[in-house]
Amino acid sequence: MTATTLAPERTVSELIALEEQYGAHNYHPLDVVIERASGAWVFDVDGRRYLDFLAAYSAVNQGHCHPAILQALVEQAQKVTLTSRAFRNDQLPLLYRDLHELTGFEMALPMNSGAEAVETALKAARKWGETVKGIPTNQSEIIVASGNFHGRTIAIVGFSSDAQYRSGFGPFAPGFREVAFGDISALEQAITPHTTAFLVEPIQGEAGILLPPAGYLAAAADLCRKHNVLLIVDEIQSGLGRTGKLFAFEHEGIHPDVAIIGKALSGGFYPVSAVLSSREILGVFHPGDHGSTFGGNPLACAVARAALRVLVDENLVARSAQLGAYALERLQHIQSAKVKEIRGKGLWIAIELNQPARPICEALQHRGVLCKETHSTVIRIAPPLVIGREDLDWGLEQIEAVLTA
């Protein structure tokens, strides 16, 4: 490689061409090339600014490049970044304490990506099923909901109901049973003596911000308790303030057996995830059963601790509830034949259309607002929770203008 090939390519077209030439085409991004970001705003390589209405799929609830999290990252990076779990570090026990004090869960197991945390929860559930519940070896079943999205590993896509997520990736791991999301009768009928857990998103994000019927989660918790089945909630997108509660399951006043968190756990600085549960459930793991070289590293822990402090110190959970209710009401007053339904909870809102959503997202991009479609006809609205009321109003005005044009 010569020195000339290392010269930076700065134009939008050149950068997009490089990405298309040398990168695998597993995403279909909007053609905006972001160079820097702050708070709720991002800036492209030409200096144009855009209001971020996606927040990296809720990974930057605290806003882009939050100074307090950045400071924690820099300070820790100058001391020690990685020890592996072969040794102890001074940040991991403090993160454990902070998670316990904030969430009430007895124990935590840190990982990196959300998908890793889901896999960890599945392994914990299966081992609990055999060693505690007494399910015969290799007979455990885990119930999942139709329309689910829990990640991209082979095991996870194997129990997805989306044909594209599964196509070409089989054979898949057995031991999963699918039921209709929001249907408590279907869940009850699916439970057998071999059922070890029910894995569910309290609000389905990738499916289009789908809310189950009121009382569904509470009824599911009762069913799981009755049959000695673990209730595992995936709060990777919905958790840490996105829906106007610290966790979406709190809207129904329940406390699941296992909660999976990620994304905003690091404020967008670094991949950090965790499984939260009781001593009985996470206690099934013994040295050598499960692990991760980077999981629980001191840099990740310092960043996560700062990200949690920002959520609390800046009252972002309540802010999400207030601004979310305001935004939802404003959007629901839009009169447009393009709109089929507008729904949401907190600052997590779906605009379901009667037409493809991609052109609407592209039109919003030209107006300076960035959001993204899911399942072809749904636009997700999920700005950083630090967004100001004036900025939120401006973004909603652009949406109304495009939808009513």
Beta strands, then each sheet from edge to edge (+ up, - down):
strand 1: 34-38
strand 2: 41-44
strand 3: 49-52
strand 4: 107-111
strand 5: 141-145
strand 6: 176-179
strand 7: 195-200
strand 8: 230-234
strand 9: 258-261
strand 10: 273-277
strand 11: 339-344
strand 12: 349-353
strand 13: 369-370
strand 14: 372-374
strand 15: 378-381
sheet 1: 1+ 2- 3+ 13+
sheet 2: 4+ 10- 9+ 8+ 7+ 5+ 6+
sheet 3: 11+ 12- 15+ 14-
end
